[in-house]
Amino acid sequence: MDLLWKLVNFSFIPAVIMLLAGGIATVRIPGQNLRSAVLHFAAGVVFAVVSAEFIPDLVHEHKIATTAIGFTLGTALMLTIRSWTSRAESAEKGQAGRLPSGFLMATGIDLAIDGLMLGIGFVAGAKEGILLTVALTIELLSLGIATTANLTGKRIPQRKTLIVLAGLSLLFVLSAVTGGLLSQAFTGVALAGLIAFGTAALLFLVTEELLTEAHEIEESPLLTATFFAGFLMIFLLEMLTK
C-alpha cells in the first residue's frame, strides 16, 4: 500500500506539469527556440538517469544473457512502434479538424512506457524513482507543449485539446502504478530483463524522439549546451543524494 500511494503521488507530478504546460500552450505556443531548448534539456536529463542509475544496476546484476535479450526486445518493440506510427501519421497529413490518431498513438505509447519505467524505478530504489520523476517531469513538460502544438496545427478546438491532454496524463499515472505493482513480482533475472527492456525504450526516446524534434530547427551552441546542462543537473543530484 505504501508503494501504491508513493507511485500515485510521484506520478501525478509529471502528469500535472504536462497538463499545465499543454493548457498554457493552448493560449500561446512557445517559440521554436524555447521548445528546442526544453527538448534538449529533457533529453540530457533522461539520458543521465539511464546512465547513472539503470545501467550501473544492470552491470552490478551481471545478468548478461537476460540483459541482452531485454535490451534487444525493447529496441525491437520501439522500432516496430515507430514504423507503424510513422505510416499512420503520413496517411493523416493535411487532414485538418480531425484528431491525429497516429501522433496520439505514438504519444500514448511513449507515456505508457515512461510510466512503466517510473514504476520500475521506485521498485528498484527510492533514489532511482525520485531522479526519474525529475527527468520525466521535464520530458512531459515538453510533450505537453508538443501535443498542443500538433493539435492546434490540426485546428482541434481548445476544449477537445484539454480533454486529450487530461487523458494522456491519466494514462501516464495508470502506467506508473501498473509498472510498480507488476515489477514487485519480478526479482533477480526477470527484474534485470525488465530494466534492460526499459533502458532501451528510454534511450530510444532520447535519440529518436526528443533530440530528433529538438533538431528540427537550426542548431546553435546555446541550444546544444542545454542538453549538457540537463545531464549535469542529474549527475550533481546523484552525487548529493549518495
C-alpha positions, 0 to 999 in steps of 0.5 A: 500500500505504501508503494501504491500511494508513493507511485500515485503521488510521484506520478501525478507530478509529471502528469500535472506539469504536462497538463499545465504546460499543454493548457498554457500552450493552448493560449500561446505556443512557445517559440521554436527556440524555447521548445528546442531548448526544453527538448534538449534539456529533457533529453540530457536529463533522461539520458543521465538517469539511464546512465547513472542509475539503470545501467550501473544496476544492470552491470552490478546484476551481471545478468548478461544473457537476460540483459541482452535479450531485454535490451534487444526486445525493447529496441525491437518493440520501439522500432516496430512502434515507430514504423507503424506510427510513422505510416499512420501519421503520413496517411493523416497529413493535411487532414485538418479538424480531425484528431491525429490518431497516429501522433496520439498513438505514438504519444500514448505509447511513449507515456505508457512506457515512461510510466512503466519505467517510473514504476520500475524505478521506485521498485528498484530504489527510492533514489532511482524513482525520485531522479526519474520523476525529475527527468520525466517531469521535464520530458512531459513538460515538453510533450505537453507543449508538443501535443498542443502544438500538433493539435492546434496545427490540426485546428482541434478546438481548445476544449477537445485539446484539454480533454486529450491532454487530461487523458494522456496524463491519466494514462501516464499515472495508470502506467506508473502504478501498473509498472510498480505493482507488476515489477514487485513480482519480478526479482533477480533475472526477470527484474534485470530483463525488465530494466534492460527492456526499459533502458532501451525504450528510454534511450530510444526516446532520447535519440529518436524522439526528443533530440530528433524534434529538438533538431528540427530547427537550426542548431546553435551552441546555446541550444546544444549546451542545454542538453549538457546542462540537463545531464549535469543537473542529474549527475550533481543530484546523484552525487548529493543524494549518495 
